[in-house]
Amino acid sequence: MTSQLIVRFRDRILAGTYAPGSALRQDVLASEFGTSKIPVREALVQLQSEGLVDIFPNRGFQVRPLAAAELDEIFSLRLQIEPIAVARGAKLATAADHVAARRALAQLNDALAAEEFSSPGQLNRAFHLLLIVPRLQPVAAEILSRLHTLAQRYVQAHLRPEGRVKRAMREHAALLRVWSAGKSKEARVLIHSHIESTRDDLLTATAAASANRR
């Protein structure tokens, strides 16, 4: 039950169903999912370790708020690790890896075209991780998987403004093309630019949202 709740809660947090900063009341969640508070608490503690939930004394659990400092750190770490791993993935990838990456991108594009903004975050994460060929770079895959999970809520917000979906599709297509051709240097440049431009857009949007709240 705990493992099932972890998946359900994580999906709802990443999709925005449980909004950033909102309280996660154990009794309400236990009633909703027909269980006791023990597995609910265990699931929320696990999600705290993943960086998605905060725990406060006498206040309980809440969804971790979105923050410019966290956003900047997540994407700065991705910029240090992901371009190198993708460049190496371009050299290591087999024909089967190329097929898997193309399928993942097709699924992402279908969701984006349909404006299904609850799922693209996970699909985007899957596509990016396939580019590093996880079975051959397991440590990088583990680190980047965590970073992409933390980034997912921000990325979904990034896709909503007008024109962002088309730009994401265009950048992903160019990246997949050079990666599939084994052009590691070009892949490294493109993924770095893609991550950096996404970070800059999100920091600008976060700053504007913070100013509007004042």
Backbone hydrogen bonds in HBPLUS format (Angstrom, degrees):
<---DONOR---> <-ACCEPTOR-->    atom                        ^
c    i                          cat <-CA-CA->   ^        H-A-AA   ^      H-
h    n   atom  resd res      DA  || num        DHA   H-A  angle D-A-AA Bond
n    s   type  num  typ     dist DA aas  dist angle  dist       angle   num
A0005-LEU N   A0001-MET O   2.91 MM   4  6.15 156.4  1.96 152.0 158.6     1
A0006-ILE N   A0002-THR O   2.90 MM   4  6.18 152.7  1.97 151.5 159.2     2
A0007-VAL N   A0003-SER O   3.27 MM   4  6.52 161.2  2.31 144.3 147.5     3
A0008-ARG N   A0004-GLN O   3.02 MM   4  6.30 163.4  2.05 149.2 154.0     4
A0009-PHE N   A0005-LEU O   2.79 MM   4  5.86 173.9  1.79 157.4 159.6     5
A0010-ARG N   A0006-ILE O   2.88 MM   4  5.87 160.1  1.92 145.7 152.3     6
A0011-ASP N   A0007-VAL O   2.95 MM   4  6.04 164.2  1.97 148.2 152.6     7
A0012-ARG N   A0008-ARG O   3.08 MM   4  6.29 156.7  2.14 146.2 152.4     8
A0013-ILE N   A0009-PHE O   2.92 MM   4  6.15 153.0  1.99 151.5 158.8     9
A0014-LEU N   A0010-ARG O   2.92 MM   4  6.09 171.4  1.93 158.1 160.4    10
A0015-ALA N   A0011-ASP O   2.95 MM   4  6.00 143.7  2.08 140.4 150.3    11
A0017-THR N   A0012-ARG O   2.83 MM   5  4.92 122.5  2.16 151.5 159.9    12
A0018-TYR N   A0012-ARG O   3.18 MM   6  5.73 160.7  2.22 118.9 120.4    13
A0016-GLY N   A0013-ILE O   3.10 MM   3  5.14 147.8  2.21  99.0 108.9    14
A0022-SER N   A0019-ALA O   3.02 MM   3  5.50 162.3  2.05 138.8 139.5    15
A0021-GLY N   A0063-VAL O   2.91 MM  42  4.96 145.8  2.02 117.1 127.0    16
A0063-VAL N   A0022-SER O   2.85 MM  41  5.48 156.2  1.90 159.3 162.6    17
A0024-LEU N   A0061-PHE O   2.91 MM  37  5.26 168.8  1.93 133.5 131.6    18
A0029-LEU N   A0025-ARG O   3.01 MM   4  6.23 166.9  2.03 158.6 162.4    19
A0030-ALA N   A0026-GLN O   2.85 MM   4  5.94 158.7  1.89 149.1 155.6    20
A0031-SER N   A0027-ASP O   3.05 MM   4  6.16 156.1  2.11 140.8 146.7    21
A0032-GLU N   A0028-VAL O   2.95 MM   4  6.15 158.2  2.00 147.0 153.5    22
A0033-PHE N   A0029-LEU O   2.99 MM   4  6.16 157.1  2.04 151.0 155.8    23
A0034-GLY N   A0030-ALA O   2.90 MM   4  5.75 107.0  2.45 135.3 150.9    24
A0035-THR N   A0030-ALA O   2.93 MM   5  4.98 166.1  1.95 142.5 146.8    25
A0034-GLY N   A0031-SER O   3.37 MM   3  5.06 156.6  2.43  94.6 101.4    26
A0041-ARG N   A0037-LYS O   2.87 MM   4  6.04 160.3  1.91 152.4 156.8    27
A0042-GLU N   A0038-ILE O   2.98 MM   4  6.25 163.7  2.01 154.6 159.5    28
A0043-ALA N   A0039-PRO O   2.93 MM   4  6.02 154.8  1.99 141.9 148.2    29
A0044-LEU N   A0040-VAL O   2.98 MM   4  6.24 159.1  2.03 150.0 155.5    30
A0045-VAL N   A0041-ARG O   2.89 MM   4  6.10 155.7  1.95 153.4 159.9    31
A0046-GLN N   A0042-GLU O   3.11 MM   4  6.33 153.4  2.18 142.2 148.8    32
A0047-LEU N   A0043-ALA O   3.03 MM   4  6.34 152.7  2.10 145.6 153.2    33
A0048-GLN N   A0044-LEU O   2.89 MM   4  6.18 132.6  2.12 138.2 151.4    34
A0049-SER N   A0045-VAL O   3.19 MM   4  6.58 148.7  2.30 143.0 149.8    35
A0049-SER N   A0046-GLN O   3.08 MM   3  5.18 118.2  2.47  95.5 109.9    36
A0052-LEU N   A0047-LEU O   3.01 MM   5  5.53 159.4  2.06 166.6 160.3    37
A0051-GLY N   A0048-GLN O   2.98 MM   3  5.11 156.1  2.04 104.5 112.2    38
A0064-ARG N   A0052-LEU O   3.00 MM  12  5.39 177.4  2.00 129.3 129.3    39
A0054-ASP N   A0062-GLN O   2.87 MM   8  5.43 169.9  1.88 165.6 168.9    40
A0062-GLN N   A0054-ASP O   3.00 MM   8  5.43 149.6  2.10 149.6 154.0    41
A0056-PHE N   A0060-GLY O   2.86 MM   4  5.27 163.9  1.89 147.5 152.6    42
A0059-ARG N   A0056-PHE O   3.09 MM   3  5.24 160.8  2.13 122.6 125.7    43
A0060-GLY N   A0056-PHE O   2.92 MM   4  5.27 138.3  2.09 165.6 153.6    44
A0071-LEU N   A0067-ALA O   2.96 MM   4  6.18 166.9  1.97 155.9 160.1    45
A0072-ASP N   A0068-ALA O   2.91 MM   4  6.07 164.8  1.93 151.2 154.6    46
A0073-GLU N   A0069-ALA O   3.06 MM   4  6.26 157.7  2.11 143.9 149.9    47
A0074-ILE N   A0070-GLU O   2.88 MM   4  6.09 168.2  1.90 160.5 163.2    48
A0075-PHE N   A0071-LEU O   3.09 MM   4  6.27 174.3  2.09 156.8 157.9    49
A0076-SER N   A0072-ASP O   2.91 MM   4  5.92 147.0  2.02 141.9 151.8    50
A0077-LEU N   A0073-GLU O   2.99 MM   4  6.15 156.5  2.05 149.6 154.8    51
A0078-ARG N   A0074-ILE O   3.01 MM   4  6.33 153.6  2.08 143.7 151.7    52
A0079-LEU N   A0075-PHE O   2.94 MM   4  6.10 152.7  2.01 141.7 148.7    53
A0080-GLN N   A0076-SER O   3.19 MM   4  6.46 136.3  2.39 136.4 147.1    54
A0080-GLN N   A0077-LEU O   3.13 MM   3  5.12 128.9  2.41  94.8 108.2    55
A0081-ILE N   A0077-LEU O   3.11 MM   4  6.33 145.7  2.23 148.2 157.0    56
A0082-GLU N   A0078-ARG O   2.75 MM   4  5.24 144.5  1.87 140.7 152.6    57
A0085-ALA N   A0081-ILE O   3.16 MM   4  6.35 162.3  2.19 153.5 159.0    58
A0086-VAL N   A0082-GLU O   2.80 MM   4  5.95 159.5  1.84 161.1 166.2    59
A0087-ALA N   A0083-PRO O   3.00 MM   4  6.08 158.4  2.05 142.2 148.2    60
A0088-ARG N   A0084-ILE O   3.04 MM   4  6.28 156.0  2.10 145.8 152.1    61
A0089-GLY N   A0085-ALA O   2.84 MM   4  6.02 148.8  1.94 139.6 149.3    62
A0090-ALA N   A0086-VAL O   2.89 MM   4  6.18 143.3  2.03 147.3 156.1    63
A0091-LYS N   A0088-ARG O   3.08 MM   3  5.26 129.4  2.34  99.9 112.8    64
A0092-LEU N   A0088-ARG O   3.06 MM   4  6.33 144.2  2.19 145.0 155.7    65
A0093-ALA N   A0089-GLY O   2.86 MM   4  5.67 143.9  1.99 153.3 158.2    66
A0097-ASP N   A0094-THR O   3.07 MM   3  5.07 119.9  2.45  94.9 109.7    67
A0098-HIS N   A0094-THR O   3.02 MM   4  6.41 149.4  2.12 148.0 156.7    68
A0099-VAL N   A0095-ALA O   3.06 MM   4  6.37 154.8  2.12 147.0 153.1    69
A0100-ALA N   A0096-ALA O   3.03 MM   4  6.27 160.6  2.07 146.8 151.7    70
A0101-ALA N   A0097-ASP O   3.00 MM   4  6.19 159.1  2.04 147.6 152.8    71
A0102-ARG N   A0098-HIS O   2.98 MM   4  6.19 157.6  2.03 148.1 154.3    72
A0103-ARG N   A0099-VAL O   2.96 MM   4  6.19 158.5  2.01 151.8 157.5    73
A0104-ALA N   A0100-ALA O   2.96 MM   4  6.16 158.6  2.01 146.7 152.8    74
A0105-LEU N   A0101-ALA O   2.96 MM   4  6.17 157.7  2.01 148.2 153.8    75
A0106-ALA N   A0102-ARG O   2.94 MM   4  6.14 153.9  2.01 145.2 152.7    76
A0107-GLN N   A0103-ARG O   3.00 MM   4  6.28 157.4  2.05 151.1 156.3    77
A0108-LEU N   A0104-ALA O   3.04 MM   4  6.30 156.9  2.09 144.9 151.3    78
A0109-ASN N   A0105-LEU O   2.82 MM   4  6.04 164.5  1.85 154.0 158.1    79
A0110-ASP N   A0106-ALA O   2.95 MM   4  6.12 154.2  2.02 146.1 152.9    80
A0111-ALA N   A0107-GLN O   3.12 MM   4  6.37 157.5  2.18 146.2 151.5    81
A0112-LEU N   A0108-LEU O   2.93 MM   4  6.20 158.6  1.98 152.5 159.0    82
A0113-ALA N   A0109-ASN O   2.83 MM   4  5.95 162.0  1.86 149.9 154.9    83
A0114-ALA N   A0110-ASP O   3.08 MM   4  6.22 144.2  2.21 138.3 147.5    84
A0116-GLU N   A0111-ALA O   2.98 MM   5  5.29 170.8  1.99 159.2 158.1    85
A0115-GLU N   A0112-LEU O   2.96 MM   3  4.88 155.0  2.02 101.5 109.4    86
A0119-SER N   A0116-GLU O   3.36 MM   3  6.25 160.2  2.40 123.5 126.6    87
A0122-GLN N   A0119-SER O   3.15 MM   3  5.77 122.3  2.50 119.5 130.4    88
A0123-LEU N   A0119-SER O   3.24 MM   4  6.47 164.3  2.27 153.6 158.3    89
A0124-ASN N   A0120-PRO O   2.65 MM   4  5.67 155.2  1.71 152.0 158.2    90
A0125-ARG N   A0121-GLY O   3.03 MM   4  6.19 156.2  2.08 141.7 148.2    91
A0126-ALA N   A0122-GLN O   2.98 MM   4  6.23 156.1  2.03 144.9 151.1    92
A0127-PHE N   A0123-LEU O   3.02 MM   4  6.25 160.6  2.05 147.4 151.8    93
A0128-HIS N   A0124-ASN O   3.02 MM   4  6.24 172.2  2.03 155.3 157.2    94
A0129-LEU N   A0125-ARG O   3.02 MM   4  6.16 161.4  2.06 151.5 156.5    95
A0130-LEU N   A0126-ALA O   3.08 MM   4  6.24 149.4  2.18 145.0 152.6    96
A0131-LEU N   A0128-HIS O   3.20 MM   3  5.41 136.5  2.40  99.6 110.8    97
A0132-ILE N   A0129-LEU O   3.17 MM   3  5.64 156.2  2.23 109.8 116.5    98
A0133-VAL N   A0130-LEU O   3.11 MM   3  5.21 159.2  2.15 106.8 113.3    99
A0136-LEU N   A0133-VAL O   2.94 MM   3  5.80 154.1  2.01 129.4 136.4   100
A0137-GLN N   A0134-PRO O   3.16 MM   3  4.97 143.3  2.30  95.6 106.3   101
A0141-ALA N   A0137-GLN O   2.90 MM   4  6.07 154.8  1.96 153.4 161.9   102
A0142-GLU N   A0138-PRO O   2.96 MM   4  6.12 151.5  2.05 140.9 147.3   103
A0143-ILE N   A0139-VAL O   3.05 MM   4  6.35 165.6  2.07 155.1 158.1   104
A0144-LEU N   A0140-ALA O   2.87 MM   4  5.95 170.4  1.88 154.3 157.7   105
A0145-SER N   A0141-ALA O   2.84 MM   4  5.77 146.0  1.95 140.0 149.4   106
A0146-ARG N   A0142-GLU O   3.28 MM   4  6.49 156.8  2.34 142.1 146.5   107
A0147-LEU N   A0143-ILE O   3.08 MM   4  6.41 160.9  2.12 148.6 154.1   108
A0148-HIS N   A0144-LEU O   2.79 MM   4  5.92 158.9  1.84 149.8 155.3   109
A0149-THR N   A0145-SER O   3.00 MM   4  6.16 148.9  2.10 141.8 150.1   110
A0150-LEU N   A0146-ARG O   3.06 MM   4  6.37 160.0  2.10 150.2 154.8   111
A0151-ALA N   A0147-LEU O   2.86 MM   4  6.06 144.6  1.99 141.3 152.4   112
A0152-GLN N   A0148-HIS O   2.92 MM   4  5.82 124.3  2.24 138.4 150.5   113
A0152-GLN N   A0149-THR O   3.32 MM   3  5.19 142.5  2.47  93.7 103.9   114
A0154-TYR N   A0151-ALA O   2.98 MM   3  5.38 120.4  2.34 109.1 124.1   115
A0155-VAL N   A0151-ALA O   2.88 MM   4  6.09 160.2  1.92 158.6 165.4   116
A0156-GLN N   A0152-GLN O   3.05 MM   4  6.24 160.8  2.09 151.8 155.3   117
A0157-ALA N   A0154-TYR O   3.11 MM   3  5.20 119.9  2.49  96.2 111.0   118
A0158-HIS N   A0154-TYR O   2.98 MM   4  6.30 144.2  2.11 144.3 155.2   119
A0158-HIS N   A0155-VAL O   2.99 MM   3  4.88 117.1  2.40  91.4 107.7   120
A0159-LEU N   A0155-VAL O   3.18 MM   4  6.51 136.2  2.39 146.8 156.8   121
A0160-ARG N   A0157-ALA O   3.37 MM   3  5.68 155.4  2.44 106.6 113.1   122
A0164-ARG N   A0161-PRO O   3.22 MM   3  5.88 165.4  2.24 134.9 138.9   123
A0167-ARG N   A0163-GLY O   3.19 MM   4  6.35 155.1  2.26 143.6 150.8   124
A0168-ALA N   A0164-ARG O   2.85 MM   4  6.06 160.2  1.89 152.7 157.9   125
A0169-MET N   A0165-VAL O   2.96 MM   4  6.22 162.6  1.99 153.8 158.3   126
A0170-ARG N   A0166-LYS O   2.98 MM   4  6.13 158.2  2.03 144.6 150.8   127
A0171-GLU N   A0167-ARG O   2.90 MM   4  6.11 163.3  1.93 154.9 158.9   128
A0172-HIS N   A0168-ALA O   2.91 MM   4  6.02 163.4  1.93 151.4 156.3   129
A0173-ALA N   A0169-MET O   2.96 MM   4  6.06 159.3  2.01 146.6 152.4   130
A0174-ALA N   A0170-ARG O   3.12 MM   4  6.33 161.4  2.16 146.6 151.0   131
A0175-LEU N   A0171-GLU O   3.00 MM   4  6.16 157.1  2.05 145.7 152.4   132
A0176-LEU N   A0172-HIS O   2.85 MM   4  6.07 166.0  1.87 155.2 158.4   133
A0177-ARG N   A0173-ALA O   3.03 MM   4  6.14 153.6  2.10 144.0 151.3   134
A0178-VAL N   A0174-ALA O   3.26 MM   4  6.55 164.7  2.28 151.4 152.8   135
A0179-TRP N   A0175-LEU O   2.95 MM   4  6.03 159.3  1.99 152.3 159.2   136
A0180-SER N   A0176-LEU O   2.85 MM   4  5.85 163.8  1.88 148.1 152.3   137
A0181-ALA N   A0177-ARG O   3.26 MM   4  6.39 136.2  2.47 132.6 143.5   138
A0183-LYS N   A0178-VAL O   2.98 MM   5  5.31 154.7  2.04 167.5 160.1   139
A0182-GLY N   A0179-TRP O   3.00 MM   3  5.19 159.0  2.04 108.6 113.8   140
A0184-SER N   A0182-GLY O   3.06 MM   2  5.66 122.4  2.40 108.9  92.9   141
A0187-ALA N   A0183-LYS O   2.96 MM   4  6.16 156.9  2.01 152.5 160.0   142
A0188-ARG N   A0184-SER O   2.91 MM   4  6.08 154.0  1.97 146.3 153.1   143
A0189-VAL N   A0185-LYS O   3.08 MM   4  6.37 158.1  2.13 148.9 154.1   144
A0190-LEU N   A0186-GLU O   2.98 MM   4  6.18 165.0  2.00 152.3 156.2   145
A0191-ILE N   A0187-ALA O   2.97 MM   4  6.08 166.8  1.98 152.8 156.1   146
A0192-HIS N   A0188-ARG O   3.12 MM   4  6.12 155.4  2.18 141.6 148.6   147
A0193-SER N   A0189-VAL O   3.02 MM   4  6.23 162.4  2.06 148.6 153.3   148
A0194-HIS N   A0190-LEU O   2.91 MM   4  6.05 156.0  1.97 146.5 153.5   149
A0195-ILE N   A0191-ILE O   2.98 MM   4  6.12 166.6  2.00 149.9 152.4   150
A0196-GLU N   A0192-HIS O   2.95 MM   4  6.02 164.5  1.98 150.0 155.1   151
A0197-SER N   A0193-SER O   2.92 MM   4  5.98 164.4  1.94 149.3 153.2   152
A0198-THR N   A0194-HIS O   3.15 MM   4  6.23 155.1  2.22 141.3 148.2   153
A0199-ARG N   A0195-ILE O   2.93 MM   4  6.15 161.9  1.96 151.2 156.3   154
A0200-ASP N   A0196-GLU O   2.95 MM   4  6.17 164.6  1.97 151.2 155.2   155
A0201-ASP N   A0197-SER O   3.01 MM   4  6.14 160.0  2.05 144.7 149.9   156
A0202-LEU N   A0198-THR O   3.00 MM   4  6.19 161.9  2.03 150.9 155.9   157
A0203-LEU N   A0199-ARG O   2.87 MM   4  6.09 157.6  1.92 155.2 161.5   158
A0204-THR N   A0200-ASP O   3.06 MM   4  6.20 156.9  2.12 144.7 150.7   159
A0205-ALA N   A0201-ASP O   2.96 MM   4  6.23 159.5  2.00 147.6 153.5   160
A0206-THR N   A0202-LEU O   2.79 MM   4  5.93 157.9  1.84 148.9 155.3   161
A0207-ALA N   A0203-LEU O   2.96 MM   4  6.06 157.8  2.01 144.1 149.7   162
A0208-ALA N   A0204-THR O   3.01 MM   4  6.23 156.4  2.06 145.9 152.5   163
A0209-ALA N   A0205-ALA O   2.92 MM   4  6.12 157.6  1.97 147.8 153.9   164
A0210-SER N   A0206-THR O   2.95 MM   4  6.13 154.6  2.01 144.9 152.0   165
A0211-ALA N   A0207-ALA O   2.94 MM   4  6.19 154.6  2.01 145.6 152.4   166
A0212-ASN N   A0208-ALA O   3.01 MM   4  6.24 150.0  2.10 145.7 153.5   167
A0213-ARG N   A0209-ALA O   3.19 MM   4  6.42 135.2  2.40 138.6 149.4   168
A0213-ARG N   A0210-SER O   3.23 MM   3  5.25 132.9  2.46  94.9 107.2   169
A0214-ARG N   A0211-ALA O   3.25 MM   3  5.41 148.9  2.36 100.0 108.8   170
